[in-house]
């Protein structure tokens, strides 16, 4: 497994974001971070 791969890290990031998304207020933090990253 290539965890150093950018695509894999992206998938892990999306997975973590999905977990955070359901934590209520934390969703706003994840969304704000997403805007900064994906701008």
PDB file of N, CA, C and O in Angstrom:
ATOM      1  N   UNK A   1       0.849  -1.193   0.000  1.00  0.00           N
ATOM      2  CA  UNK A   1       0.000   0.000   0.000  1.00  0.00           C
ATOM      3  C   UNK A   1       0.886   1.246   0.000  1.00  0.00           C
ATOM      4  O   UNK A   1       1.830   1.349   0.783  1.00  0.00           O
ATOM      5  N   UNK A   2       0.574   2.167  -0.870  1.00  0.00           N
ATOM      6  CA  UNK A   2       1.416   3.354  -1.040  1.00  0.00           C
ATOM      7  C   UNK A   2       0.761   4.549  -0.334  1.00  0.00           C
ATOM      8  O   UNK A   2       0.032   5.323  -0.954  1.00  0.00           O
ATOM      9  N   UNK A   3       1.028   4.687   0.961  1.00  0.00           N
ATOM     10  CA  UNK A   3       0.411   5.783   1.708  1.00  0.00           C
ATOM     11  C   UNK A   3       1.048   7.120   1.375  1.00  0.00           C
ATOM     12  O   UNK A   3       0.516   8.174   1.722  1.00  0.00           O
ATOM     13  N   UNK A   4       2.200   7.072   0.695  1.00  0.00           N
ATOM     14  CA  UNK A   4       2.867   8.302   0.308  1.00  0.00           C
ATOM     15  C   UNK A   4       2.270   8.860  -0.975  1.00  0.00           C
ATOM     16  O   UNK A   4       2.599   9.970  -1.393  1.00  0.00           O
ATOM     17  N   UNK A   5       1.388   8.078  -1.598  1.00  0.00           N
ATOM     18  CA  UNK A   5       0.776   8.487  -2.856  1.00  0.00           C
ATOM     19  C   UNK A   5      -0.218   9.618  -2.616  1.00  0.00           C
ATOM     20  O   UNK A   5      -1.025   9.547  -1.689  1.00  0.00           O
ATOM     21  N   UNK A   6      -0.166  10.662  -3.447  1.00  0.00           N
ATOM     22  CA  UNK A   6      -1.050  11.815  -3.281  1.00  0.00           C
ATOM     23  C   UNK A   6      -2.518  11.436  -3.377  1.00  0.00           C
ATOM     24  O   UNK A   6      -3.347  11.969  -2.639  1.00  0.00           O
ATOM     25  N   UNK A   7      -2.848  10.510  -4.289  1.00  0.00           N
ATOM     26  CA  UNK A   7      -4.242  10.096  -4.471  1.00  0.00           C
ATOM     27  C   UNK A   7      -4.749   9.380  -3.223  1.00  0.00           C
ATOM     28  O   UNK A   7      -5.886   9.582  -2.796  1.00  0.00           O
ATOM     29  N   UNK A   8      -3.890   8.539  -2.646  1.00  0.00           N
ATOM     30  CA  UNK A   8      -4.272   7.818  -1.426  1.00  0.00           C
ATOM     31  C   UNK A   8      -4.501   8.792  -0.285  1.00  0.00           C
ATOM     32  O   UNK A   8      -5.455   8.657   0.481  1.00  0.00           O
ATOM     33  N   UNK A   9      -3.608   9.785  -0.179  1.00  0.00           N
ATOM     34  CA  UNK A   9      -3.767  10.793   0.879  1.00  0.00           C
ATOM     35  C   UNK A   9      -5.056  11.570   0.669  1.00  0.00           C
ATOM     36  O   UNK A   9      -5.725  11.931   1.638  1.00  0.00           O
ATOM     37  N   UNK A  10      -5.412  11.832  -0.584  1.00  0.00           N
ATOM     38  CA  UNK A  10      -6.652  12.545  -0.872  1.00  0.00           C
ATOM     39  C   UNK A  10      -7.843  11.722  -0.398  1.00  0.00           C
ATOM     40  O   UNK A  10      -8.771  12.254   0.213  1.00  0.00           O
ATOM     41  N   UNK A  11      -7.812  10.416  -0.685  1.00  0.00           N
ATOM     42  CA  UNK A  11      -8.905   9.537  -0.267  1.00  0.00           C
ATOM     43  C   UNK A  11      -8.998   9.491   1.255  1.00  0.00           C
ATOM     44  O   UNK A  11     -10.094   9.526   1.814  1.00  0.00           O
ATOM     45  N   UNK A  12      -7.848   9.412   1.923  1.00  0.00           N
ATOM     46  CA  UNK A  12      -7.837   9.404   3.388  1.00  0.00           C
ATOM     47  C   UNK A  12      -8.392  10.720   3.917  1.00  0.00           C
ATOM     48  O   UNK A  12      -9.128  10.741   4.904  1.00  0.00           O
ATOM     49  N   UNK A  13      -8.038  11.817   3.256  1.00  0.00           N
ATOM     50  CA  UNK A  13      -8.530  13.129   3.667  1.00  0.00           C
ATOM     51  C   UNK A  13     -10.041  13.214   3.534  1.00  0.00           C
ATOM     52  O   UNK A  13     -10.719  13.739   4.418  1.00  0.00           O
ATOM     53  N   UNK A  14     -10.570  12.695   2.423  1.00  0.00           N
ATOM     54  CA  UNK A  14     -12.018  12.694   2.201  1.00  0.00           C
ATOM     55  C   UNK A  14     -12.699  11.834   3.257  1.00  0.00           C
ATOM     56  O   UNK A  14     -13.740  12.211   3.795  1.00  0.00           O
ATOM     57  N   UNK A  15     -12.108  10.670   3.554  1.00  0.00           N
ATOM     58  CA  UNK A  15     -12.674   9.760   4.550  1.00  0.00           C
ATOM     59  C   UNK A  15     -12.737  10.432   5.918  1.00  0.00           C
ATOM     60  O   UNK A  15     -13.748  10.356   6.615  1.00  0.00           O
ATOM     61  N   UNK A  16     -11.621  11.104   6.296  1.00  0.00           N
ATOM     62  CA  UNK A  16     -11.583  11.804   7.577  1.00  0.00           C
ATOM     63  C   UNK A  16     -12.609  12.929   7.588  1.00  0.00           C
ATOM     64  O   UNK A  16     -13.260  13.169   8.605  1.00  0.00           O
ATOM     65  N   UNK A  17     -12.755  13.627   6.449  1.00  0.00           N
ATOM     66  CA  UNK A  17     -13.719  14.724   6.361  1.00  0.00           C
ATOM     67  C   UNK A  17     -15.133  14.193   6.527  1.00  0.00           C
ATOM     68  O   UNK A  17     -15.967  14.832   7.170  1.00  0.00           O
ATOM     69  N   UNK A  18     -15.409  13.023   5.949  1.00  0.00           N
ATOM     70  CA  UNK A  18     -16.728  12.410   6.092  1.00  0.00           C
ATOM     71  C   UNK A  18     -17.013  12.101   7.558  1.00  0.00           C
ATOM     72  O   UNK A  18     -18.142  12.272   8.019  1.00  0.00           O
ATOM     73  N   UNK A  19     -15.999  11.648   8.292  1.00  0.00           N
ATOM     74  CA  UNK A  19     -16.186  11.364   9.719  1.00  0.00           C
ATOM     75  C   UNK A  19     -16.475  12.655  10.477  1.00  0.00           C
ATOM     76  O   UNK A  19     -17.397  12.713  11.290  1.00  0.00           O
ATOM     77  N   UNK A  20     -15.681  13.689  10.204  1.00  0.00           N
ATOM     78  CA  UNK A  20     -15.843  14.981  10.874  1.00  0.00           C
ATOM     79  C   UNK A  20     -17.203  15.592  10.540  1.00  0.00           C
ATOM     80  O   UNK A  20     -17.830  16.234  11.383  1.00  0.00           O
ATOM     81  N   UNK A  21     -17.652  15.384   9.292  1.00  0.00           N
ATOM     82  CA  UNK A  21     -18.893  15.985   8.811  1.00  0.00           C
ATOM     83  C   UNK A  21     -20.080  15.650   9.710  1.00  0.00           C
ATOM     84  O   UNK A  21     -21.003  16.452   9.853  1.00  0.00           O
ATOM     85  N   UNK A  22     -20.052  14.475  10.307  1.00  0.00           N
ATOM     86  CA  UNK A  22     -21.192  14.046  11.126  1.00  0.00           C
ATOM     87  C   UNK A  22     -21.043  14.429  12.593  1.00  0.00           C
ATOM     88  O   UNK A  22     -21.864  14.041  13.424  1.00  0.00           O
ATOM     89  N   UNK A  23     -19.995  15.189  12.915  1.00  0.00           N
ATOM     90  CA  UNK A  23     -19.764  15.569  14.309  1.00  0.00           C
ATOM     91  C   UNK A  23     -20.424  16.906  14.663  1.00  0.00           C
ATOM     92  O   UNK A  23     -20.064  17.548  15.650  1.00  0.00           O
ATOM     93  N   UNK A  24     -21.399  17.315  13.837  1.00  0.00           N
ATOM     94  CA  UNK A  24     -22.129  18.548  14.146  1.00  0.00           C
ATOM     95  C   UNK A  24     -21.319  19.798  13.816  1.00  0.00           C
ATOM     96  O   UNK A  24     -20.907  19.980  12.670  1.00  0.00           O
ATOM     97  N   UNK A  25     -21.081  20.675  14.823  1.00  0.00           N
ATOM     98  CA  UNK A  25     -20.338  21.925  14.617  1.00  0.00           C
ATOM     99  C   UNK A  25     -18.991  21.719  13.940  1.00  0.00           C
ATOM    100  O   UNK A  25     -18.504  22.608  13.241  1.00  0.00           O
ATOM    101  N   UNK A  26     -18.389  20.557  14.142  1.00  0.00           N
ATOM    102  CA  UNK A  26     -17.091  20.280  13.533  1.00  0.00           C
ATOM    103  C   UNK A  26     -17.208  20.315  12.012  1.00  0.00           C
ATOM    104  O   UNK A  26     -16.220  20.544  11.314  1.00  0.00           O
ATOM    105  N   UNK A  27     -18.426  20.085  11.498  1.00  0.00           N
ATOM    106  CA  UNK A  27     -18.650  20.122  10.051  1.00  0.00           C
ATOM    107  C   UNK A  27     -18.298  21.491   9.488  1.00  0.00           C
ATOM    108  O   UNK A  27     -17.715  21.595   8.409  1.00  0.00           O
ATOM    109  N   UNK A  28     -18.656  22.544  10.224  1.00  0.00           N
ATOM    110  CA  UNK A  28     -18.347  23.904   9.776  1.00  0.00           C
ATOM    111  C   UNK A  28     -16.841  24.119   9.704  1.00  0.00           C
ATOM    112  O   UNK A  28     -16.344  24.791   8.801  1.00  0.00           O
ATOM    113  N   UNK A  29     -16.119  23.545  10.660  1.00  0.00           N
ATOM    114  CA  UNK A  29     -14.660  23.671  10.664  1.00  0.00           C
ATOM    115  C   UNK A  29     -14.077  22.950   9.456  1.00  0.00           C
ATOM    116  O   UNK A  29     -13.194  23.471   8.776  1.00  0.00           O
ATOM    117  N   UNK A  30     -14.585  21.737   9.194  1.00  0.00           N
ATOM    118  CA  UNK A  30     -14.104  20.964   8.047  1.00  0.00           C
ATOM    119  C   UNK A  30     -14.432  21.669   6.744  1.00  0.00           C
ATOM    120  O   UNK A  30     -13.621  21.682   5.818  1.00  0.00           O
ATOM    121  N   UNK A  31     -15.632  22.263   6.671  1.00  0.00           N
ATOM    122  CA  UNK A  31     -16.041  22.968   5.462  1.00  0.00           C
ATOM    123  C   UNK A  31     -15.137  24.169   5.227  1.00  0.00           C
ATOM    124  O   UNK A  31     -14.689  24.410   4.106  1.00  0.00           O
ATOM    125  N   UNK A  32     -14.871  24.921   6.291  1.00  0.00           N
ATOM    126  CA  UNK A  32     -13.988  26.084   6.179  1.00  0.00           C
ATOM    127  C   UNK A  32     -12.595  25.672   5.739  1.00  0.00           C
ATOM    128  O   UNK A  32     -11.970  26.335   4.911  1.00  0.00           O
ATOM    129  N   UNK A  33     -12.113  24.566   6.305  1.00  0.00           N
ATOM    130  CA  UNK A  33     -10.792  24.067   5.921  1.00  0.00           C
ATOM    131  C   UNK A  33     -10.802  23.644   4.462  1.00  0.00           C
ATOM    132  O   UNK A  33      -9.833  23.864   3.737  1.00  0.00           O
ATOM    133  N   UNK A  34     -11.906  23.035   4.035  1.00  0.00           N
ATOM    134  CA  UNK A  34     -12.031  22.601   2.640  1.00  0.00           C
ATOM    135  C   UNK A  34     -11.958  23.792   1.691  1.00  0.00           C
ATOM    136  O   UNK A  34     -11.329  23.714   0.635  1.00  0.00           O
ATOM    137  N   UNK A  35     -12.602  24.898   2.070  1.00  0.00           N
ATOM    138  CA  UNK A  35     -12.571  26.090   1.224  1.00  0.00           C
ATOM    139  C   UNK A  35     -11.147  26.618   1.096  1.00  0.00           C
ATOM    140  O   UNK A  35     -10.732  27.074   0.031  1.00  0.00           O
ATOM    141  N   UNK A  36     -10.394  26.546   2.216  1.00  0.00           N
ATOM    142  CA  UNK A  36      -9.005  27.027   2.197  1.00  0.00           C
ATOM    143  C   UNK A  36      -8.144  26.132   1.316  1.00  0.00           C
ATOM    144  O   UNK A  36      -7.324  26.617   0.536  1.00  0.00           O
ATOM    145  N   UNK A  37      -8.341  24.803   1.449  1.00  0.00           N
ATOM    146  CA  UNK A  37      -7.514  23.857   0.691  1.00  0.00           C
ATOM    147  C   UNK A  37      -7.872  23.867  -0.789  1.00  0.00           C
ATOM    148  O   UNK A  37      -6.992  23.948  -1.646  1.00  0.00           O
ATOM    149  N   UNK A  38      -9.159  23.783  -1.085  1.00  0.00           N
ATOM    150  CA  UNK A  38      -9.572  23.642  -2.487  1.00  0.00           C
ATOM    151  C   UNK A  38      -9.817  24.994  -3.157  1.00  0.00           C
ATOM    152  O   UNK A  38      -9.860  25.083  -4.384  1.00  0.00           O
ATOM    153  N   UNK A  39      -9.981  26.077  -2.327  1.00  0.00           N
ATOM    154  CA  UNK A  39     -10.114  27.448  -2.765  1.00  0.00           C
ATOM    155  C   UNK A  39     -10.783  27.626  -4.094  1.00  0.00           C
ATOM    156  O   UNK A  39     -10.945  28.755  -4.557  1.00  0.00           O
TER     157      UNK A  39
END
